[in-house]
Amino acid sequence: MIMHKKWDNLFWQSPSSDTSTQSEVNTTKNLFKVLKDSGEEVEEAFAELLWEITEAPDSSSVQEITYEREYSDGTDPNVDWKYLIGISRKARSFSKSTLSGIEKEGGQADGSIMVETETGDYQFVIEVKTGEDTLNKTQLGKYCNHFGIDPQNTHTIQWSQVHEWFQSFQSQVKDELSSYLLAEFSEYLICQNLDRKVAIRRHSGVEKSVSLEKGTQNPKIGFHAKESGGSDTKTLTSEQYIDLFTEFFNELELSKEDRRKIFIGANEAKFRQAVSNFTGEEIASTDIGFKKQARYRLIASDLDGDENLLKLQEMREDGRSAEFPNTYHVMFTEWELLEAVFPDHGPGFTDATRNALFVNLQPDNSL
């Protein structure tokens, strides 16, 4: 019998409950354990990553790094620089004004990393979210107040960024144990589905995102819209994605070079013009898997004379016909889609991922 690889992973453990809190506790514990048990070069390199994320003042030689889980001690006047770092799958960012007006105190962050150097001490209070749980302004604002952290020193990152760091640094370390621990934690994040990149855009109270989700055989591309009171997700298999977007780009007459200009070079005007020619029409659809699963189509429509909308629409089978009595859609204006996938607007995808998804149509090569 072949066991699932997660059961062979050093850090994997079945949660004792179904709550996300247990998963957050386990993940924080595992992160701190791999850092403490690895060589000094790993600890110091991770500290440099924290400095980079927070844009902290230049550091000098590291003297000691200490870790504390389930941190609730409150303010410490002896720390020179304090930062709050939220780690989650989506890494929603918050402005200073959003976090400044929250006067609640108390609470327990998932952990704290103290870095003592020759010229001063740095404290990084860590708040962890796993699965689909998201960081929220009330909790982060309360932590800023309770721990004495300036709201402008609050930063958020995706787990996919942490996963990339562990993968890349693994090849740099010479110590065999450190390399093994880095590899195991990297694999642990994969088992937890925390290695996926997510591109996010928010507009008029609606959060819209595109993510890569690993299927049993090939990747799936997820389109998600969420607003107060409800949410909608459409997940395409790799095959459906290629079928749908190949037709989409053909109908728009977008060559590889044009797609590269749009999705890599951020040529909004070219994309806007191409889509506007199809207002009110279906641009592309896929017939793959109609008998077993939903079909999908892309429609261009306008909204009260405002921006054109691209609707990713699920088409359900109704009796013997292919009618669409129930349609659920995820909508993107052209510029929202562009801002979701371009690197200058939030987390976004890497050039390699955008190239695979929107230029070469090879989602299998985008992970």
N, C-alpha and C positions, 0 to 999 in steps of 0.2 A: 504494500500500500504506500502511495506517495502522499506525504503530508503537504498541506498548504505551506508555502514558505514562511508565512507569518508565524507559524508555530515553531519554526526553527530560529526565529529571530531572537537575539539576546534580550531585547527590550520589550518585546510583545507580551502582554498579559491580558486575559479577559477581564473586563471591568467587573467589579463586584456588584454593580448596579447598572441600570440603563440610563442613568443621568449623565449629561454632558460634563457635569462637575468632576466626576470620577475620571473621565478621560483627560480633562485639563490637568488634574493632579498628577496622573500618571505621566503625561507628556512633559510637564515641567520637571518632574523628578528625573525622568530619563535624560532630558537635556542637560540638567546640572550634573548628573552622574557621569555622562560621557566627557563633559568638560573637565571635571575634577580628576577623573581617572586617567585621562590622557596626559601626554607630556606637556611641559610648560609652554612649548611653542604653540600648541593648540589653544591653550587658555589665552595666551597673549594675542594670538591672531584673532580670536573671537572678540577680545576686548577692542581690538582695532576696528573690527566690523561695527561694534556698538558706537565707537567714536565717529565712524564714517556715517552711520545712520542718523545720529543726533547732531552731527556737525559740531561736536564738542571742541573746546579749545585744544590746541596741540598738547599732546601728552609727553611726558618724559619716561624714563625707565620704570617699568612696572616692578613694584616691590612685593605685593601680595594681592591675591584675588580670593574673595570669600563669597560663599553662596548661602542664601537662606530661603527656604521654601515657606509658603503660606505666611507672607510677611505682613505684619500689622503694627509695627512699632511706632509709627508716626514720624514726626519731624526729628531730624538729627542736626543740630547746629554745627557740628564738626565737619560735615561734608561740604566740600567746596562747590561741586557742581552736581545737580540732581536732574534726572531725566525719567520720564515715564514712557515705556515702550509697550505698545500693544501688538501682539502677534496673532493673526487670524488668517483664515483662508482668503478673505476678501480685502482685509486691511483698509477699511474705510478711514479716511482722514478727517480731522476736526480742526476748525479754526480756533485761534486763541479766544475770540469773543464767545464762541459756542461753549467753551469749557469754563470760562471765567465767572459766570453768574451762578454757579452751583455751590451752595454753602454747606451741603451735607458733609458730615465727617464720619470717620470710622470706616469699617470695611477691612477686607483682607485681600491683598493682591496675591497673585500666584507665586511670586518670588522676588528676590532682590539680589543683584550682583554688585558687590563693592570692589572697586579697583583702586588700590592705593599706589600712588606713584611718588617720585621724589619731590614733585612740585605741588601736589595736591591730591585730594581724594574724589573719586567719581562714584556716584551711586546710580544704578539703573534699576528702577522698579519695573518688574515685568508682569504684564497681564496677558494671560493665554486664553484663546478661544479655539476650540476644535470643531470638526464637523461643519455644520451650517450655522453654528452660533456666531453672532457678530458682536463687535465692540460697540458700546453705546455711550453717548455723551454723559449721561447721568453718572454712570459708574466711573468713567475716566475723570470727569470733573470733580467728583467726590474724592478720588485718590489725590488729585492735584492739591486740593484743600487740606486733606488729612496729612499728607506726607510733605507738605510745604514745597511743592514743585510748581514752578512757573508754567502756566498752561501752554506757553509758546515752546516749552521744552518737552511737549508730548509728541511722540512720533509713532506711526503705525507701519508695519511691514507684513507682507504675505509669508505664509509658511513656505511657499515655493522658493522665496529668496533664501530662506534659511537652508532649505534642502539643496539648492544650487551651491551654497557656500560649502556645506559638508561634502558634497560630491567633488567639488573642485579642489578643496584643500586636502582631501584624502590622498591625491596623487603627489602632493608636495611633501608630506611628512615622511621621514626616514624610519621612525620608530614603528616597529611592526604592530605592537599593541595599539598604539594611537590610530594607526591606519585601519585596523580591524574595528575599533570602536566607532570611528567616523563612518565606516561603511555600514555597520549595523544600524546606527541611528538614521542614516540616510534611507536605508531599506525600511525601517520602522515608519518613517514619514510616508513612504509609498504605501505601506500596508494600511495606514490610517487615511489614505486618500488626501494627504495634505501637500503633496508635491505638485498638484495641478496649478497651472497659471490661470488667473482670472482677470479679465479686462472689465472694468466697471465704468458706467456713466450714470449720472443722476440728473434729472430734469423734471421740474414741476411736480416734485413729490414722488416720482417714480424712479426706482433703481433698476437699471438694465445692465445685464452682464452677459459675457460670452466666456465659456470655459471649455477646457479639454478634459474629458472624463474617460478613464480607462475602462474599456469593456472587457468581456471575457476573451474575445478574439481580436478585436481591434478598437482603436479609440472611438469615442463618441463626442460629438460637439454639442454642447448644451447652450441654448438661448433662454434667458430667464428675465422675466419682468416682475417686479414686486412693488406694490403700493399699499397704503393703509387699507386693511380690510381684505386683502387677498393677494395671490401671486399666481403666476403662470410660467410653466417651464416646458420647453420643447427640446427634445434630445434626438439628434440625428445620428445614425450610424455613419461610419466612415464612407460606406458605399452610397448611402442616401445623400450625404453631404456633397460628394463628388458629382453625383448625377444632377442634383439640384443646382449647384453653383456653376457647373460647366454650362448648363443651358442658360443660366442667368447671365454669365459673362458673354456667351455667344450672342444672346439677344441684345445685349447692350453694345455689342461689337467692340468689346474691350480686349485687345490683344494682350499678350504677356507683358509687353513693354508698357502698354497703357496701365495695366493693373499694377505694375511695379511703380509707375509714377504716382498712382493713387494711394496704394496701401503702404508703400515704403517711402515714397517721396512726399506724401501728404498733399497731393493736388486735389483739393476739395472741389474746385470749379469744374474740373473734368468729370468727376463722379456725379456732381449735382446735375450737370447738363445731361449726362447720359440717362439718369433715372427720370428726370422730368419729362422726357419724351414718351414715357409710358404711364403717365398719370391716369388712374382709373382702370388700368389693365393688369392682367396677370402676366408676369414676366417669365416665370419658370415654375415647373412642378416636377415631382418625381413619382413614378408609378411603382417604385421598388417596394415590395413587401405589403402591397395593398390588402391581400387576403389575411395577413397575419398581424399587421400593425398599421398605424396611421400613415396616410400619404401627406405630403407637404407641398405647399406652393408659396411663392413670393409674389406679392401684389403691391403695386405702387398706387397710392391714393392721396388725396389732399385732405386737409383738416381745416375746414372753414377758411380756405384760401391761404392757409399758412404753409409751412414747409411740407414738401411731399413726405409721405410716410412709406416705409417699406414694411409690409406686414409678413411675418413668417406665420403662415396659417396652417393649422392642422385640419385635415379633411377626413372625416370619419365615414365609414361605409354605412349606408342606410338601406337595408333590404337588398334588392337586386340592383339598385342603381348606385351610381357614384355621386349622389347628391350630398350637399353639405348643410344639413339642418342645424348642426351645432358647430360653430367655428370659434376657436380660441386662438388668439394671436398675440404675438410679441412684436411691438412696433418700435422702429428706429427711424428717425429722420436721417437724411444722408449725413449731416454733420455729427449727429450723435453716434452713428456707427463708426465714422472716422475717428472721433475722439475716443471711442472705446478701444480701438485697436492701435492707435498711434502712441508711441512711447512718451510724448510730452504731456499726455493727459492722464494722470493717474498711473496705476501699476502697469497696465497694458501687457502686450506680448512682446517677445524679443523679435528682432528682425528675422531670425530663422523661422520662428513660428508664423509670423505674418507672411513670410515668403511661401511657406508650405501651404498655409490655409487659403491665401488669397491670390497668389501668383502662380504657383505650380500645382495647386489643388492636390496636395499630398498630405492629408491630415495624419497619416501613419508616421510621417517623418517630422512631425511638429512637436512631439513630446520632449 
